[in-house]
């Protein structure tokens, strides 16, 4: 990188970006916007939304920005928080392997709030820039950040959202440097909250923090312009400043991270770390006709650390089950589809709980990851020991929906149509295809 600091370099890279010149990047941004909308409408009846709506209604504010699927509007900062929560409520929203988290649930709500205030022309380009920032932050922060218990969606998302909105609203170099610092000082989110309503709120709070950071910068509020740098800066506190100096800005946008490796669009409403196992057990059910009735025990084999996000081994509710590979496998073995209705706050039935008790995690540092694995270095093997003495197994390195095994645009449209009334879905699809953001905003409320 150049002799300038990380904060100044990132601000300059964002400010001088030209993502609109990349046909592929804008195409992927449109797919991402459709998937974001599908995930948000799927989660629109989550009980946590009503709790948050009551809070903002008590607080009051100017209703300017649509709240997705609620038929209501809210003040910009409130809307960013609420829409971020809604998008991430079911863990049905996209992930990015460089981020080790969920970019769109943070970036898009902040941009929607910005667009509703008149900054809509650069939304798709700003989305590309936001994903670029968040992916590079994820790569630069180092693996220890997540392993220590930070939730990257929250800690990295605030800065990415600030950069995305900063690009959309064409901040100056000084304003953007300060906005990055204002976002960095608000960066938070702990993995201990996985399996609770607080986990999706991390996305909302990061979106809100990014938007607030831009507003503070535009108001000439005082703050550091070097918040990412030095011994007390963001990377030194949260991760690895030396790694960041070599990775944060190199080959910016070449290619854009929204294109390569690209966003991972989910087919299941639970943590992506369990998607490999979900595909594997479904394969076994299909090919070997295994079930809860004829399976004595199951081993789920990961590389060391490959299950770090799967914090629940003995979940009590479907909500906790979003972060339990044991629940996902048991659910499938009992003949249930891996769909939204099984991942809510209802207690897990006794029969499934019994099957969960027969599933064990195993760690294998000898098996070589596949070159095409997503995330890099990851795999999951599901090995079933059957009552007739047979042992069968299936291995998945790149689950359905991940880059390399990605969903088509038609698949994403189908996901949207399943979660949104047909006429509304048609209008949303048309507005995104035309990049008519004002029309898009009119149909998501």
C-alpha positions as CSV (number, residue, x, y, z in Angstrom):
1,X,0.0,0.0,0.0
2,X,1.0,3.6,-0.2
3,X,2.6,5.6,2.5
4,X,-0.7,7.1,3.6
5,X,-2.4,5.5,6.6
6,X,-5.1,2.8,6.4
7,X,-7.9,5.2,7.2
8,X,-6.9,7.7,4.5
9,X,-6.2,5.0,2.0
10,X,-9.6,3.3,2.6
11,X,-11.4,6.6,2.3
12,X,-9.6,7.4,-1.0
13,X,-10.3,4.0,-2.4
14,X,-14.0,4.3,-1.6
15,X,-14.3,7.8,-2.8
16,X,-12.6,7.2,-6.2
17,X,-14.3,3.8,-6.8
18,X,-16.1,3.3,-10.1
19,X,-18.2,0.1,-9.6
20,X,-20.8,1.3,-12.1
21,X,-18.2,0.5,-14.9
22,X,-18.4,-3.2,-14.0
23,X,-21.3,-4.9,-15.7
24,X,-20.7,-8.0,-13.6
25,X,-20.6,-6.1,-10.3
26,X,-23.9,-4.3,-10.9
27,X,-25.5,-7.6,-12.0
28,X,-24.4,-9.2,-8.8
29,X,-25.6,-6.2,-6.8
30,X,-29.1,-6.6,-8.4
31,X,-29.1,-10.3,-7.4
32,X,-28.1,-9.4,-3.9
33,X,-30.8,-6.8,-3.6
34,X,-33.4,-9.3,-4.7
35,X,-32.1,-11.9,-2.2
36,X,-32.0,-9.3,0.6
37,X,-35.6,-8.5,-0.1
38,X,-36.6,-12.2,-0.1
39,X,-34.9,-12.8,3.2
40,X,-36.4,-9.7,4.7
41,X,-40.0,-10.5,3.7
42,X,-39.4,-14.1,5.0
43,X,-38.6,-12.6,8.4
44,X,-41.3,-9.9,8.5
45,X,-43.4,-11.7,11.1
46,X,-40.6,-12.4,13.6
47,X,-41.7,-11.5,17.1
48,X,-38.7,-9.3,17.7
49,X,-39.8,-6.9,15.0
50,X,-42.9,-5.9,17.0
51,X,-40.8,-5.3,20.1
52,X,-38.5,-3.0,18.1
53,X,-41.5,-1.3,16.5
54,X,-43.0,-0.5,19.9
55,X,-39.6,1.0,21.0
56,X,-39.4,3.4,18.0
57,X,-43.1,4.3,18.2
58,X,-42.6,5.3,21.9
59,X,-39.5,7.3,20.8
60,X,-41.2,9.0,17.9
61,X,-39.5,10.5,14.9
62,X,-40.1,11.6,11.3
63,X,-41.5,8.7,9.3
64,X,-39.4,8.9,6.0
65,X,-38.1,5.4,5.3
66,X,-40.1,2.2,4.6
67,X,-39.8,-0.6,7.1
68,X,-39.7,-3.8,5.0
69,X,-43.0,-5.7,5.0
70,X,-44.5,-3.7,7.8
71,X,-46.6,-1.1,6.0
72,X,-44.9,1.6,8.0
73,X,-42.2,4.1,7.8
74,X,-39.7,5.3,10.4
75,X,-37.0,7.9,10.9
76,X,-33.7,7.1,9.0
77,X,-31.6,5.9,11.9
78,X,-34.6,3.9,13.3
79,X,-35.2,2.4,9.9
80,X,-31.6,1.2,9.4
81,X,-31.8,-0.6,12.8
82,X,-35.1,-2.2,12.1
83,X,-34.5,-3.2,8.5
84,X,-31.1,-4.7,9.5
85,X,-32.9,-6.8,12.1
86,X,-35.6,-7.9,9.7
87,X,-33.1,-8.9,7.0
88,X,-31.1,-11.0,9.5
89,X,-34.0,-12.2,11.7
90,X,-34.1,-15.8,10.2
91,X,-30.4,-16.1,9.2
92,X,-31.8,-16.5,5.7
93,X,-29.7,-13.6,4.3
94,X,-26.5,-13.8,2.3
95,X,-23.0,-14.4,3.7
96,X,-19.5,-13.7,2.3
97,X,-16.6,-16.0,3.0
98,X,-14.1,-13.2,3.2
99,X,-16.3,-11.4,5.7
100,X,-17.2,-14.5,7.8
101,X,-20.5,-12.7,8.3
102,X,-23.5,-11.1,6.6
103,X,-22.8,-8.0,4.4
104,X,-26.2,-7.2,2.8
105,X,-28.2,-7.2,6.1
106,X,-26.0,-4.3,7.2
107,X,-25.2,-2.4,4.1
108,X,-28.5,-2.4,2.3
109,X,-30.6,-1.0,5.2
110,X,-28.2,1.9,5.6
111,X,-28.4,2.6,1.9
112,X,-32.2,2.3,1.9
113,X,-32.3,5.0,4.5
114,X,-29.9,7.1,2.5
115,X,-31.9,6.6,-0.7
116,X,-35.2,7.5,0.9
117,X,-33.6,10.9,1.7
118,X,-32.8,11.5,-2.0
119,X,-29.5,9.7,-2.5
120,X,-30.8,6.9,-4.7
121,X,-28.8,7.2,-7.9
122,X,-25.7,5.5,-6.7
123,X,-27.3,2.8,-4.5
124,X,-26.2,-0.2,-6.6
125,X,-22.6,1.1,-6.9
126,X,-22.6,1.9,-3.2
127,X,-23.7,-1.6,-2.4
128,X,-20.7,-3.0,-4.4
129,X,-18.4,-0.7,-2.6
130,X,-19.8,-1.7,0.8
131,X,-19.4,-5.4,0.1
132,X,-15.8,-4.6,-1.0
133,X,-15.0,-2.8,2.2
134,X,-16.6,-5.4,4.4
135,X,-14.9,-8.3,2.6
136,X,-11.5,-6.6,2.8
137,X,-12.0,-5.8,6.5
138,X,-12.8,-9.4,7.1
139,X,-9.7,-10.6,5.3
140,X,-7.5,-8.0,7.0
141,X,-8.8,-8.4,10.6
142,X,-7.4,-12.0,10.8
143,X,-9.1,-15.2,12.0
144,X,-8.4,-14.5,15.7
145,X,-11.0,-11.7,15.7
146,X,-13.9,-14.2,15.2
147,X,-12.3,-16.9,17.3
148,X,-12.1,-14.6,20.3
149,X,-15.9,-14.2,20.2
150,X,-16.5,-11.1,18.0
151,X,-19.4,-11.2,15.5
152,X,-17.9,-9.8,12.3
153,X,-21.4,-8.8,11.0
154,X,-21.5,-6.2,13.8
155,X,-17.8,-5.2,14.2
156,X,-17.0,-4.9,10.5
157,X,-20.5,-4.0,9.3
158,X,-20.6,-0.5,10.8
159,X,-17.5,0.6,8.8
160,X,-18.7,-1.0,5.6
161,X,-22.1,0.7,6.0
162,X,-20.5,4.1,6.6
163,X,-18.3,3.6,3.5
164,X,-21.3,2.5,1.3
165,X,-23.4,5.5,2.4
166,X,-20.4,7.8,2.1
167,X,-20.0,6.7,-1.5
168,X,-23.7,7.1,-2.2
169,X,-23.7,10.6,-0.7
170,X,-20.3,11.6,-2.2
171,X,-18.5,12.6,1.0
172,X,-15.3,14.4,0.8
173,X,-12.0,12.8,1.7
174,X,-12.0,14.5,5.2
175,X,-15.7,13.6,5.8
176,X,-15.1,10.0,4.8
177,X,-12.0,9.6,7.0
178,X,-14.0,10.9,10.0
179,X,-17.1,8.7,9.1
180,X,-14.8,5.6,9.1
181,X,-13.6,6.6,12.5
182,X,-17.1,7.3,13.9
183,X,-18.2,3.9,12.6
184,X,-15.1,2.1,14.0
185,X,-15.6,3.5,17.5
186,X,-19.2,2.0,17.4
187,X,-18.1,-1.4,16.2
188,X,-19.5,-4.2,18.4
189,X,-21.2,-7.6,18.4
190,X,-20.5,-10.7,20.4
191,X,-21.0,-14.3,19.3
192,X,-22.3,-15.2,22.7
193,X,-25.6,-13.7,21.4
194,X,-26.0,-16.3,18.7
195,X,-29.3,-18.1,19.0
196,X,-31.0,-15.1,20.5
197,X,-32.9,-12.0,19.2
198,X,-29.8,-9.9,19.9
199,X,-27.8,-11.7,17.1
200,X,-29.9,-10.2,14.2
201,X,-30.0,-6.9,16.0
202,X,-26.2,-6.8,15.5
203,X,-26.9,-6.2,11.8
204,X,-29.4,-3.5,12.6
205,X,-27.1,-1.7,15.0
206,X,-24.2,-1.8,12.6
207,X,-26.4,-0.3,9.8
208,X,-27.6,2.4,12.2
209,X,-24.0,3.1,13.3
210,X,-22.8,3.4,9.8
211,X,-25.5,5.8,8.9
212,X,-25.0,7.9,12.0
213,X,-21.3,8.0,11.3
214,X,-22.0,9.7,7.9
215,X,-24.4,12.1,9.5
216,X,-21.9,13.1,12.1
217,X,-19.2,13.6,9.5
218,X,-21.5,15.8,7.4
219,X,-22.4,17.9,10.5
220,X,-18.7,18.7,11.0
221,X,-18.6,16.8,14.3
222,X,-15.1,16.4,15.7
223,X,-13.4,13.0,15.5
224,X,-10.2,11.2,14.6
225,X,-9.2,10.9,10.9
226,X,-6.9,8.0,11.6
227,X,-9.1,5.6,13.6
228,X,-7.9,2.5,11.8
229,X,-4.2,3.2,12.3
230,X,-1.5,2.8,14.9
231,X,-1.2,1.0,18.2
232,X,-4.6,2.1,19.5
233,X,-6.5,2.0,16.2
234,X,-9.2,-0.4,15.1
235,X,-6.9,-3.1,13.6
236,X,-4.6,-3.1,16.6
237,X,-7.5,-3.4,19.0
238,X,-9.6,-5.9,17.1
239,X,-7.2,-7.8,15.0
240,X,-3.9,-7.6,13.1
241,X,-2.7,-4.2,12.0
242,X,0.4,-5.7,10.1
243,X,-1.9,-8.0,8.1
244,X,-4.2,-5.1,7.3
245,X,-1.3,-3.0,6.0
246,X,-0.7,-5.7,3.4
247,X,-4.2,-6.7,2.5
248,X,-6.8,-3.9,3.0
249,X,-6.2,-1.9,-0.1
250,X,-4.2,-4.1,-2.5
251,X,-5.8,-4.6,-6.0
252,X,-8.9,-2.7,-5.0
253,X,-11.9,-3.8,-7.0
254,X,-9.9,-6.1,-9.2
255,X,-12.1,-8.0,-9.3
256,X,-14.9,-6.7,-7.0
257,X,-15.5,-9.0,-4.1
258,X,-19.2,-9.1,-4.9
259,X,-18.2,-10.9,-8.1
260,X,-15.2,-13.0,-6.9
261,X,-15.6,-14.9,-4.6
262,X,-19.1,-13.4,-4.6
263,X,-22.1,-13.5,-2.2
264,X,-23.4,-16.8,-0.8
265,X,-27.2,-16.8,-1.2
266,X,-28.9,-19.3,1.2
267,X,-31.4,-22.0,0.5
268,X,-31.8,-22.7,4.2
269,X,-32.9,-20.4,7.0
270,X,-30.0,-21.1,9.4
271,X,-26.3,-20.5,9.9
272,X,-24.3,-21.2,6.8
273,X,-21.8,-23.3,8.8
274,X,-24.5,-26.0,8.9
275,X,-25.3,-25.9,5.2
276,X,-22.7,-28.4,4.3
277,X,-24.1,-30.9,6.8
278,X,-27.7,-30.2,5.6
279,X,-26.7,-31.0,2.0
280,X,-24.8,-34.1,3.1
281,X,-27.6,-35.6,5.2
282,X,-30.2,-34.9,2.5
283,X,-28.0,-36.7,0.1
284,X,-27.8,-39.7,2.5
285,X,-31.5,-39.7,3.0
286,X,-32.0,-39.7,-0.8
287,X,-29.4,-42.3,-1.7
288,X,-29.3,-44.6,1.3
289,X,-32.8,-44.1,2.7
290,X,-31.6,-43.4,6.2
291,X,-34.0,-42.0,8.8
292,X,-34.2,-41.5,12.5
293,X,-35.7,-45.0,12.8
294,X,-32.8,-46.9,11.3
295,X,-29.9,-44.7,12.4
296,X,-28.2,-45.6,15.7
297,X,-25.7,-42.6,15.7
298,X,-24.1,-40.0,13.5
299,X,-20.7,-38.4,13.4
300,X,-20.4,-34.9,11.9
301,X,-16.8,-34.4,10.9
302,X,-15.3,-30.9,10.6
303,X,-11.8,-29.5,10.2
304,X,-10.7,-28.0,13.5
305,X,-12.7,-24.7,14.1
306,X,-15.0,-25.5,11.2
307,X,-18.0,-25.4,13.5
308,X,-17.1,-22.3,15.4
309,X,-20.3,-20.5,14.5
310,X,-22.5,-23.5,15.5
311,X,-22.7,-22.6,19.2
312,X,-25.7,-24.8,20.1
313,X,-25.1,-28.5,20.7
314,X,-28.3,-29.1,22.7
315,X,-30.8,-26.5,21.5
316,X,-34.1,-26.1,23.2
317,X,-35.9,-24.1,20.5
318,X,-35.9,-23.9,16.8
319,X,-34.4,-20.4,17.1
320,X,-31.4,-21.8,19.0
321,X,-31.5,-24.6,16.3
322,X,-30.3,-22.1,13.7
323,X,-26.9,-22.5,15.2
324,X,-27.0,-26.3,15.8
325,X,-25.8,-28.8,13.2
326,X,-27.3,-31.5,15.5
327,X,-30.8,-30.0,15.2
328,X,-30.5,-29.6,11.4
329,X,-29.5,-33.2,10.9
330,X,-32.1,-34.5,13.4
331,X,-34.8,-32.5,11.7
332,X,-33.9,-34.0,8.3
333,X,-33.8,-37.5,9.7
334,X,-37.3,-37.1,11.1
335,X,-38.5,-36.3,7.6
336,X,-39.0,-32.6,8.0
337,X,-38.1,-30.0,5.3
338,X,-35.5,-27.5,6.4
339,X,-37.8,-24.6,6.1
340,X,-38.6,-21.5,8.1
341,X,-41.4,-22.9,10.3
342,X,-39.0,-25.2,12.1
343,X,-36.6,-22.5,13.2
344,X,-38.8,-20.3,15.4
345,X,-39.1,-19.9,19.1
346,X,-41.2,-23.0,19.7
347,X,-39.7,-25.9,21.8
348,X,-38.0,-28.7,19.9
349,X,-40.2,-31.9,20.2
350,X,-38.9,-34.8,22.4
351,X,-38.4,-37.2,19.5
352,X,-36.0,-34.8,17.8
353,X,-34.3,-34.0,21.0
354,X,-33.6,-37.7,21.5
355,X,-32.1,-37.9,18.0
356,X,-29.9,-34.9,18.7
357,X,-28.4,-36.8,21.6
358,X,-27.1,-39.5,19.2
359,X,-25.2,-37.0,17.1
360,X,-21.5,-36.3,17.8
361,X,-19.1,-33.7,16.4
362,X,-15.6,-35.0,15.4
363,X,-12.6,-32.9,14.4
364,X,-10.3,-34.1,11.6
365,X,-7.0,-32.3,10.8
366,X,-5.8,-35.0,8.4
367,X,-8.4,-34.8,5.7
368,X,-7.4,-32.4,2.9
369,X,-9.8,-29.6,2.1
370,X,-10.9,-29.4,-1.5
371,X,-9.5,-26.6,-3.7
372,X,-13.0,-25.4,-4.4
373,X,-14.2,-25.5,-0.8
374,X,-16.3,-22.6,0.5
375,X,-15.3,-21.2,2.9
376,X,-11.7,-22.0,2.1
377,X,-10.4,-24.9,4.0
378,X,-13.8,-26.1,5.2
379,X,-15.7,-29.4,4.7
380,X,-18.3,-31.4,6.5
381,X,-18.6,-35.2,6.5
382,X,-21.8,-36.8,7.8
383,X,-21.2,-40.4,8.8
384,X,-24.2,-42.5,9.7
385,X,-24.1,-45.8,11.6
386,X,-27.2,-47.8,10.8
387,X,-29.0,-50.4,12.8
388,X,-28.3,-53.1,10.2
389,X,-24.6,-52.6,10.6
390,X,-24.0,-50.5,7.6
391,X,-21.9,-47.3,7.7
392,X,-22.6,-44.7,5.1
393,X,-21.3,-41.2,4.7
394,X,-21.5,-38.1,2.5
395,X,-19.0,-35.2,2.2
396,X,-19.8,-31.7,1.1
397,X,-17.1,-29.0,0.5
398,X,-19.2,-26.4,-1.4
399,X,-22.9,-26.4,-0.4
400,X,-25.7,-25.3,-2.7
401,X,-25.9,-21.5,-2.8
402,X,-22.2,-20.9,-2.1
403,X,-19.9,-19.5,-4.9
404,X,-19.0,-22.3,-7.2
405,X,-22.4,-24.0,-6.5
406,X,-24.3,-20.7,-6.7
407,X,-28.0,-20.0,-7.1
408,X,-29.0,-18.7,-10.4
409,X,-30.9,-15.4,-10.8
410,X,-34.0,-17.6,-11.5
411,X,-33.5,-19.4,-8.1
412,X,-33.3,-16.1,-6.3
413,X,-36.4,-14.8,-8.0
414,X,-38.2,-18.0,-7.0
415,X,-37.0,-17.4,-3.4
416,X,-38.5,-13.9,-3.5
417,X,-41.8,-15.2,-5.0
418,X,-42.1,-17.7,-2.2
419,X,-41.9,-14.9,0.5
420,X,-43.6,-11.9,-1.2
421,X,-47.2,-11.7,-2.6
422,X,-46.9,-12.3,-6.4
423,X,-47.9,-8.9,-7.7
424,X,-45.6,-7.1,-5.2
425,X,-42.8,-9.5,-6.1
426,X,-43.3,-8.7,-9.8
427,X,-43.0,-5.0,-9.2
428,X,-39.9,-5.4,-7.0
429,X,-38.2,-7.5,-9.6
430,X,-39.0,-5.0,-12.4
431,X,-37.8,-2.1,-10.3
432,X,-34.5,-3.9,-9.5
433,X,-34.0,-4.9,-13.2
434,X,-34.4,-1.3,-14.2
435,X,-32.3,0.0,-11.3
436,X,-35.3,2.2,-10.4
437,X,-34.6,2.6,-6.7
438,X,-37.4,5.0,-6.0
439,X,-39.8,2.4,-7.4
440,X,-38.1,-0.3,-5.4
441,X,-38.6,1.7,-2.2
442,X,-42.3,2.2,-3.0
443,X,-42.9,-1.6,-3.0
444,X,-40.9,-2.9,-0.1
445,X,-42.9,-1.3,2.7
